[in-house]
Amino acid sequence: MGTNRAKERKLEDETRNLIARLPNEIALDIVSRLPISSLIQFRFVSQTWNVLTHDSRLFDLHLSCASKINPCLIFKTYHPQKEQLFFVELSDHHHDDHTLRELQIPFLTSMHIFRVVGSCNGLLCLSGVYDHEAVYIYNPFTRQHKKLPNCNELEVNEVVYGFGFHPATNEYKVIKVGYYSHVYYVPWCYHKSVKYDYPLSEVHLFNLKSNTWRTLEELPYKLHHSPGVLVNGRLHWVTRFNWHLDRLIIAFDLFDDTFQEVPRPDFNVNLFHCRYHLVALRGCLCACLFTHNGDNLEIWIMEEYNRKDTWVKQFNIGACSIVGQDLVQSYDIWRTSLQKGTVTVMYLLNNGDILLDCQGGNLIAYSTDKKMLKSISLNGMPKSCQAIAHVGSLNWIANPN
């Protein structure tokens, strides 16, 4: 045993010396290809390696590499007293051993019950469920975090959040839309010829670069309670159904801080009897529709942003999928989830599979080549949770000067 340990230490010393002798550009290129969990461990090997991981150039290099591979998955558990975050790094092979590991939340004592607002470039935005003023930006791997100041809003009944980044301005922003209960008004500035009733809202925007909130014009739509989907520098939501408007897609432009409608697909169904949600797949906005009979999930892709005629029904998943005998149980979960409308399209993996979350934590991969559903087994999976696709990185936002 002693001889083997001595050999291991010698190999570790040789590796450290090798990295130390490499030119910085080459060393950074090598290190940037590590998974985020390995990169964090890399920091503690030696002082030289720790300094290397704090090189500002590594942040962008690693984020670029991480965005080209399968994301890690973060799971938020549901618990009445204390919620937790876990993560797993996916490979292209579903049969590989995947064990969940817990993420430490340094500010958990001040926010026991929270929701995940969104994930962007390695950063998570978390908000309190009962305390609308508790909002944090948090890197779950470096544990760096920032509590946003209060935005001095009035007492609202419901809140919808969004979190995103625009590359042209190099700015991260958090948008907060608060709605009042049982208060309505007529927004003549939007519809002068027709009378519509909309819930009164308050819209606030936080810019992380300036570290300030500002108030925007009220929004004449009621957005669905879901994280805004970031595509093309814009956050997207589906509106809730009402008797006047039929489930629109609303975008918030992070460049000029304006809302606009984005054309949705012609589903050719009555959306009052259906459910659909949005997702980003390979940089394109996608609309995922549960058909009225509860058998299929249609995935529509907008191939050219903001052009209605480029919506294409790319995938039709459900009753026609081929399922082997060993996947009958997984298929039962899929069918039950689809009928209840609890299937969420999460990510298009590098091997072409579409990752689906059924009933909160039951992961199923749909092979676009074989038209087959396959369950993904994870060790240590909590019974009830929310799954989030996340690009792990060293990214952080420095405090403004």
C-alpha positions as CSV (number, residue, x, y, z in Angstrom):
1,M,0.0,0.0,0.0
2,G,2.8,2.4,0.9
3,T,4.6,1.8,-2.4
4,N,1.4,2.5,-4.4
5,R,0.7,5.7,-2.5
6,A,4.2,6.9,-3.1
7,K,3.8,6.3,-6.8
8,E,0.5,8.3,-6.7
9,R,2.2,11.2,-5.0
10,K,5.1,11.1,-7.5
11,L,2.6,11.2,-10.4
12,E,0.7,14.1,-8.8
13,D,4.0,16.0,-8.3
14,E,5.0,15.4,-11.9
15,T,1.6,16.6,-13.1
16,R,1.8,19.8,-11.0
17,N,5.3,20.5,-12.3
18,L,4.2,19.9,-15.9
19,I,1.3,22.3,-15.7
20,A,3.6,24.9,-14.0
21,R,6.1,24.7,-16.9
22,L,3.5,25.1,-19.6
23,P,2.9,28.5,-21.2
24,N,-0.2,30.2,-19.7
25,E,-2.2,30.0,-22.9
26,I,-1.7,26.3,-23.2
27,A,-2.4,25.6,-19.6
28,L,-5.5,27.7,-19.7
29,D,-6.7,25.8,-22.8
30,I,-6.2,22.5,-21.1
31,V,-7.9,23.5,-17.8
32,S,-10.8,25.1,-19.6
33,R,-12.0,21.7,-20.9
34,L,-12.5,20.3,-17.4
35,P,-16.1,19.8,-16.1
36,I,-17.0,22.4,-13.5
37,S,-16.9,20.0,-10.5
38,S,-13.3,18.9,-11.6
39,L,-12.3,22.5,-12.1
40,I,-13.3,23.4,-8.6
41,Q,-11.3,20.5,-7.1
42,F,-8.4,21.6,-9.4
43,R,-8.2,24.9,-7.5
44,F,-7.2,23.1,-4.3
45,V,-4.4,20.9,-5.7
46,S,-1.7,23.6,-5.4
47,Q,-1.1,27.3,-5.1
48,T,0.0,27.5,-8.7
49,W,-3.2,25.8,-9.9
50,N,-5.3,28.0,-7.7
51,V,-3.8,31.1,-9.2
52,L,-4.3,29.7,-12.7
53,T,-8.1,29.1,-12.1
54,H,-8.4,32.8,-11.0
55,D,-7.1,34.0,-14.4
56,S,-9.8,36.2,-15.8
57,R,-9.3,34.7,-19.3
58,L,-10.3,31.2,-17.9
59,F,-13.8,32.3,-17.2
60,D,-14.7,33.0,-20.8
61,L,-12.7,30.0,-22.1
62,H,-14.4,27.6,-19.8
63,L,-17.8,29.0,-20.4
64,S,-17.3,28.6,-24.1
65,C,-16.3,25.0,-23.7
66,A,-19.1,24.2,-21.2
67,S,-21.8,25.6,-23.5
68,K,-20.8,23.1,-26.2
69,I,-21.2,20.0,-24.0
70,N,-24.2,18.5,-22.3
71,P,-25.3,20.7,-19.3
72,C,-25.2,19.6,-15.8
73,L,-28.7,19.2,-14.2
74,I,-29.7,21.0,-11.0
75,F,-32.5,19.6,-9.0
76,K,-34.4,21.7,-6.5
77,T,-36.3,19.7,-3.9
78,Y,-39.7,20.6,-2.5
79,H,-39.8,20.6,1.3
80,P,-42.1,22.6,3.7
81,Q,-39.2,23.6,5.9
82,K,-35.9,23.4,4.1
83,E,-35.3,23.1,0.3
84,Q,-32.1,21.9,-1.2
85,L,-30.2,21.9,-4.5
86,F,-28.5,18.9,-6.0
87,F,-26.6,18.4,-9.3
88,V,-25.4,15.8,-11.7
89,E,-23.1,16.1,-14.8
90,L,-24.6,14.2,-17.7
91,S,-22.6,12.2,-20.3
92,D,-23.8,11.2,-23.7
93,H,-24.3,7.6,-22.4
94,H,-27.5,7.2,-20.4
95,H,-26.2,3.9,-18.9
96,D,-23.3,5.6,-17.1
97,D,-23.5,5.9,-13.4
98,H,-25.0,9.2,-12.4
99,T,-25.0,10.1,-8.7
100,L,-26.6,13.3,-7.4
101,R,-24.4,15.6,-5.2
102,E,-25.6,18.3,-2.9
103,L,-24.9,22.0,-3.6
104,Q,-24.3,24.2,-0.6
105,I,-26.4,27.4,-0.4
106,P,-24.6,29.9,1.8
107,F,-27.8,32.1,2.3
108,L,-30.2,29.3,2.9
109,T,-30.9,30.4,6.5
110,S,-32.4,33.6,5.2
111,M,-34.5,31.9,2.5
112,H,-35.7,28.4,3.3
113,I,-38.4,28.2,0.6
114,F,-37.4,29.5,-2.8
115,R,-37.9,29.1,-6.5
116,V,-35.4,29.0,-9.3
117,V,-36.1,32.0,-11.5
118,G,-33.6,31.1,-14.2
119,S,-30.1,29.9,-15.2
120,C,-27.8,32.0,-17.4
121,N,-24.1,31.5,-18.1
122,G,-23.4,29.6,-15.0
123,L,-25.4,31.8,-12.7
124,L,-28.7,31.0,-11.0
125,C,-31.3,33.5,-9.9
126,L,-33.3,32.4,-6.9
127,S,-36.3,34.2,-5.3
128,G,-38.2,33.7,-2.1
129,V,-41.7,32.0,-2.5
130,Y,-43.2,33.9,0.4
131,D,-40.9,36.9,0.5
132,H,-41.0,38.6,-2.9
133,E,-38.1,40.9,-1.9
134,A,-35.7,38.0,-1.4
135,V,-33.8,37.7,-4.7
136,Y,-30.3,36.2,-5.0
137,I,-27.8,35.8,-7.9
138,Y,-25.8,32.8,-7.1
139,N,-23.0,30.6,-8.7
140,P,-23.8,27.2,-7.2
141,F,-20.3,25.9,-7.7
142,T,-18.1,28.8,-6.5
143,R,-20.8,29.7,-3.9
144,Q,-20.4,33.4,-4.7
145,H,-23.7,35.1,-4.2
146,K,-25.4,38.5,-4.2
147,K,-28.6,39.6,-2.6
148,L,-30.5,42.1,-4.7
149,P,-31.7,45.3,-2.9
150,N,-35.4,45.8,-2.3
151,C,-37.2,47.4,-5.3
152,N,-39.7,49.4,-3.2
153,E,-42.8,47.9,-4.8
154,L,-46.3,48.0,-3.5
155,E,-47.9,45.0,-1.9
156,V,-48.5,42.6,-4.9
157,N,-50.4,39.4,-5.0
158,E,-48.5,37.5,-7.6
159,V,-44.9,37.8,-9.0
160,V,-43.3,36.6,-12.3
161,Y,-39.5,36.8,-12.6
162,G,-37.1,36.6,-15.5
163,F,-33.2,36.5,-15.5
164,G,-31.0,36.9,-18.5
165,F,-28.0,38.4,-20.3
166,H,-27.6,40.4,-23.5
167,P,-24.2,40.1,-25.2
168,A,-24.4,43.4,-27.0
169,T,-24.6,45.4,-23.7
170,N,-22.7,42.8,-21.6
171,E,-25.4,43.2,-18.9
172,Y,-27.3,40.8,-16.7
173,K,-30.8,41.9,-15.7
174,V,-33.6,40.6,-13.5
175,I,-37.2,41.6,-14.4
176,K,-40.0,41.4,-11.8
177,V,-43.6,41.7,-12.8
178,G,-46.0,42.0,-9.9
179,Y,-49.8,41.6,-10.3
180,Y,-52.6,42.8,-8.0
181,S,-55.6,40.6,-7.2
182,H,-59.0,41.6,-8.4
183,V,-57.9,44.9,-9.9
184,Y,-58.6,45.6,-13.6
185,Y,-58.2,48.5,-16.0
186,V,-58.5,49.3,-19.7
187,P,-55.2,50.0,-21.4
188,W,-56.4,52.4,-24.1
189,C,-52.8,53.1,-25.1
190,Y,-52.6,49.5,-26.4
191,H,-56.1,48.9,-27.8
192,K,-57.9,52.1,-28.5
193,S,-60.8,50.6,-30.5
194,V,-61.6,47.6,-28.4
195,K,-62.2,47.3,-24.6
196,Y,-60.1,44.6,-22.9
197,D,-59.8,43.9,-19.2
198,Y,-56.3,43.2,-17.9
199,P,-54.9,42.8,-14.4
200,L,-53.0,45.8,-13.1
201,S,-49.3,45.2,-12.9
202,E,-46.0,46.7,-11.7
203,V,-42.9,46.1,-13.7
204,H,-39.4,46.5,-12.2
205,L,-36.0,45.9,-13.8
206,F,-32.7,45.3,-12.0
207,N,-29.4,45.9,-13.8
208,L,-26.5,44.0,-12.1
209,K,-23.9,46.3,-13.6
210,S,-25.4,49.5,-12.1
211,N,-26.8,47.6,-9.1
212,T,-30.1,49.5,-9.3
213,W,-33.8,48.9,-9.8
214,R,-36.0,51.1,-12.1
215,T,-39.7,51.0,-12.8
216,L,-41.0,50.3,-16.3
217,E,-44.5,50.8,-17.8
218,E,-47.1,48.4,-16.6
219,L,-47.6,45.3,-18.7
220,P,-51.1,44.6,-20.3
221,Y,-50.7,40.8,-20.2
222,K,-50.7,38.2,-17.5
223,L,-47.7,36.0,-17.9
224,H,-47.6,32.4,-16.9
225,H,-45.7,31.5,-13.8
226,S,-42.6,30.0,-15.4
227,P,-39.0,31.1,-15.8
228,G,-38.5,33.3,-18.9
229,V,-36.9,31.5,-21.8
230,L,-33.8,33.3,-23.0
231,V,-33.4,33.4,-26.8
232,N,-31.7,36.0,-29.0
233,G,-31.2,38.4,-26.1
234,R,-34.9,38.3,-25.1
235,L,-36.8,36.5,-22.3
236,H,-40.1,34.8,-23.4
237,W,-43.3,33.8,-21.6
238,V,-46.6,32.4,-22.6
239,T,-49.6,34.5,-21.4
240,R,-52.4,33.0,-19.4
241,F,-55.6,32.2,-21.2
242,N,-58.4,34.7,-20.9
243,W,-61.6,35.3,-22.9
244,H,-60.0,38.0,-25.1
245,L,-56.5,36.8,-25.9
246,D,-55.5,33.2,-26.8
247,R,-52.2,32.3,-25.2
248,L,-49.7,34.7,-26.8
249,I,-45.9,34.7,-26.7
250,I,-44.5,37.8,-25.1
251,A,-40.8,38.7,-25.2
252,F,-38.8,41.2,-23.1
253,D,-35.8,42.6,-25.0
254,L,-32.9,42.9,-22.7
255,F,-31.2,45.4,-25.0
256,D,-33.8,48.2,-25.0
257,D,-36.0,47.0,-22.1
258,T,-39.2,46.7,-24.1
259,F,-42.0,44.1,-24.4
260,Q,-43.3,42.8,-27.7
261,E,-45.5,40.0,-29.0
262,V,-43.7,37.2,-30.9
263,P,-45.7,35.3,-33.5
264,R,-46.6,31.8,-32.3
265,P,-47.2,28.7,-34.4
266,D,-50.5,27.9,-36.1
267,F,-51.3,24.9,-33.9
268,N,-54.7,24.4,-35.5
269,V,-56.2,23.5,-32.1
270,N,-58.2,25.3,-29.5
271,L,-55.6,26.3,-26.9
272,F,-58.3,26.5,-24.2
273,H,-58.2,22.7,-24.1
274,C,-54.5,22.3,-24.5
275,R,-51.3,23.3,-22.7
276,Y,-48.0,24.5,-24.1
277,H,-44.7,25.8,-22.8
278,L,-41.6,27.4,-24.3
279,V,-38.0,26.1,-24.3
280,A,-34.7,27.0,-26.1
281,L,-33.2,24.2,-28.2
282,R,-29.9,24.9,-29.9
283,G,-30.5,28.6,-29.7
284,C,-34.0,28.5,-31.2
285,L,-37.3,29.4,-29.6
286,C,-39.5,26.3,-29.4
287,A,-43.1,25.8,-28.4
288,C,-44.1,22.5,-26.9
289,L,-47.8,21.6,-27.2
290,F,-49.7,18.8,-25.4
291,T,-52.5,17.7,-27.8
292,H,-56.0,17.7,-26.5
293,N,-56.3,13.9,-26.4
294,G,-53.3,13.6,-24.1
295,D,-51.4,11.2,-26.3
296,N,-48.8,13.3,-28.0
297,L,-46.3,16.1,-27.4
298,E,-45.6,18.3,-30.4
299,I,-42.3,20.4,-30.5
300,W,-42.4,23.4,-32.9
301,I,-39.2,25.2,-33.7
302,M,-38.9,28.8,-34.9
303,E,-36.0,28.4,-37.4
304,E,-35.6,32.2,-37.9
305,Y,-36.4,34.4,-35.0
306,N,-39.5,36.5,-35.0
307,R,-40.7,35.2,-38.4
308,K,-44.1,33.4,-38.1
309,D,-43.6,31.5,-41.4
310,T,-40.5,29.8,-40.1
311,W,-42.3,27.8,-37.4
312,V,-41.9,24.1,-38.1
313,K,-43.4,21.1,-36.3
314,Q,-40.1,19.3,-35.8
315,F,-41.0,16.4,-33.4
316,N,-44.1,14.5,-32.5
317,I,-43.5,12.4,-29.4
318,G,-46.0,10.0,-27.7
319,A,-48.2,7.1,-28.7
320,C,-46.2,6.3,-31.8
321,S,-42.9,6.0,-30.0
322,I,-41.2,2.6,-30.1
323,V,-40.7,1.2,-26.6
324,G,-38.9,-2.0,-25.7
325,Q,-40.2,-4.4,-23.0
326,D,-37.8,-3.1,-20.4
327,L,-39.2,0.4,-20.9
328,V,-42.8,-0.3,-20.2
329,Q,-42.7,1.3,-16.8
330,S,-41.0,4.4,-18.1
331,Y,-43.6,4.6,-20.9
332,D,-46.4,4.4,-18.3
333,I,-44.8,7.4,-16.4
334,W,-44.6,9.2,-19.7
335,R,-48.2,8.6,-20.7
336,T,-49.5,9.6,-17.2
337,S,-47.4,12.7,-17.2
338,L,-48.4,13.7,-20.7
339,Q,-52.1,13.3,-19.9
340,K,-51.7,15.5,-16.8
341,G,-49.6,18.0,-18.8
342,T,-46.6,17.6,-16.5
343,V,-44.0,16.9,-19.1
344,T,-41.4,19.6,-19.6
345,V,-38.9,19.7,-22.5
346,M,-35.5,20.5,-21.1
347,Y,-32.7,20.2,-23.5
348,L,-31.4,18.8,-26.8
349,L,-28.4,16.7,-25.9
350,N,-25.3,16.4,-28.1
351,N,-26.3,12.8,-29.2
352,G,-29.5,14.1,-30.6
353,D,-31.8,12.9,-27.7
354,I,-34.4,15.3,-26.3
355,L,-34.3,15.4,-22.5
356,L,-37.7,15.4,-20.9
357,D,-38.8,15.9,-17.3
358,C,-41.9,13.9,-16.3
359,Q,-43.8,14.7,-13.1
360,G,-40.8,16.6,-11.6
361,G,-37.7,14.5,-11.5
362,N,-38.5,11.4,-13.7
363,L,-36.1,12.0,-16.6
364,I,-36.7,10.4,-20.0
365,A,-34.6,10.8,-23.1
366,Y,-36.4,10.7,-26.5
367,S,-34.1,9.4,-29.3
368,T,-34.9,11.5,-32.4
369,D,-33.3,8.8,-34.6
370,K,-34.9,5.6,-33.1
371,K,-38.1,7.3,-32.1
372,M,-37.7,5.6,-28.7
373,L,-38.2,6.7,-25.1
374,K,-35.6,5.7,-22.6
375,S,-35.5,6.3,-18.8
376,I,-32.4,8.0,-17.2
377,S,-31.6,6.5,-13.8
378,L,-30.0,8.8,-11.3
379,N,-28.7,7.7,-7.9
380,G,-30.0,9.6,-4.9
381,M,-32.9,11.1,-6.8
382,P,-35.4,13.0,-4.5
383,K,-39.0,12.0,-4.7
384,S,-40.3,15.4,-5.8
385,C,-38.2,18.1,-7.4
386,Q,-37.8,20.7,-10.1
387,A,-35.1,20.0,-12.8
388,I,-33.1,22.8,-14.4
389,A,-30.6,22.5,-17.2
390,H,-27.5,24.5,-16.1
391,V,-24.1,25.3,-17.7
392,G,-21.6,25.1,-14.8
393,S,-19.0,27.8,-14.9
394,L,-16.7,30.0,-12.8
395,N,-18.7,33.1,-13.9
396,W,-19.3,35.9,-11.5
397,I,-20.3,39.5,-11.7
398,A,-18.0,42.0,-10.0
399,N,-19.6,44.6,-7.8
400,P,-19.9,48.0,-9.6
401,N,-17.2,50.6,-8.8
